[in-house]
Amino acid sequence: MLNSNLLAWLEKHAEELNEGEASASLALLHQLGQADIFRQGVPETLGGTGTHLKDAILSIAEIAEYSLTAAFVSWSQRTYIEYLMTLDSALFDQLQFSDLLAGKYAGATGLSNAMKFLSGLEALQIEAEAVEGGWKLNGKLPWVTNFHPHGFSVAVAAQTNQGAILLLVPSNRKGFQRLPNLELIALRGSSTAAAELQDVFVRTDEVLSLQAQSYLPQIRPAFLGLQCALAIGLIRRSLKQVIAKKHSALVEQQIHEIQSNLTDLCTQLFTGLDSGVFVENAQALFQIRISLSQLTQQAIQLELCSTGGKCYLSPYEAGFTRRLKEAAFIPIVTPSVLQLQTELSKTRV
């Protein structure tokens, strides 16, 4: 159960976060940090709660019931923290690990391009050249969330003449240009933007991995598992909206079917993450992500159909319009459902 103060704040500011209202958007990361969202699933020895990755997923899912914008930012921040936990903890002070846990500094997971690269769907868009003391980067990050206006660090994948590598790039580095926020139709408070890198220097001790091809499959289960929380939360909220109203036996049956499917998918997700099977069998995780996306669309349609015309009346829609736009984001967040289906189709040939 999340901090009641955070839930009240999200309930009050959900529409503002969705529309990108400046003060709420700037305050979001701090609000999440105060509620210890980013400490979930982090060992106590590193400043976390000592719980499991499942707890981080469930926390983000609960946030998604109130605001997908907040959940999306939480996913980015917590996934970035997951990357850092693969490094030597002696580096944590210089990487501002404590500030990341507290929501005082933003971490952006710019590895969506890398995940598509891993599956052969897209070339890397940043090139790295070895120089004295580190690497020089050139290229573009086309779409990354949690580019907080007050500063951030972003994980990027770059192509070298010896293969792909992964690096951590602070936004205040010379040659790093954050572009204006993208004109999204929703989730506008997520600080989602592009960036251009021109001769950006990254130190050797800011390298996440020199072997991207072997590192990415290891981190992909957490990347996608935390991402699944967005759909889980939206499904639960739509079902709550339906259950709160009078409904027919047919609607009752549909509620039961969606709840049952959601329970099964969550069990598969958490069991697979605990066992580590998704490292070798990524296809099983891809299918869970696809199924959760499809279930999100079923849940939002059930909310619409069971409510009827009131969903189309502004005074009575009770956040439905926002949730409809949020649900439309689930199939296209990278890796998109179509990209995952394309990857699965290769294994069936």
Buried (B, 14 or more C-beta within 10 A) or exposed (E): EBBEEBBEBBEEBBBBBBBBBEEBBBBBBBBBBBBBBBBBBBEEEBBBBEBBBBBBBBBBBBBBBBBBBBBBBBBBBBBBBBBBBEBEEEEBEEBBBEBBBBBBBBBBBBBBBBBBBBBEBBEBBBBBEEEEEBBBBBBBBBBBBBBBBEEBBBBBBBBBEEEBBBBBBBBEBEBBEBEEBBEBEBBBBBBBBBBBBEEBBBBEBBBBBBEBEEBBBEBBBBBBBBBBBBBBBBBBBBBEBBEEEEBEEEBEEBBEEBBEBBEEBBEBBBEBBEEEBBBEBBBBBBBBBBBBBBBBBBBBBBBBEBBEEEBEEEEEBBBBBBBBBBBBBBBEBBBBBEBBEBBBEEEEE
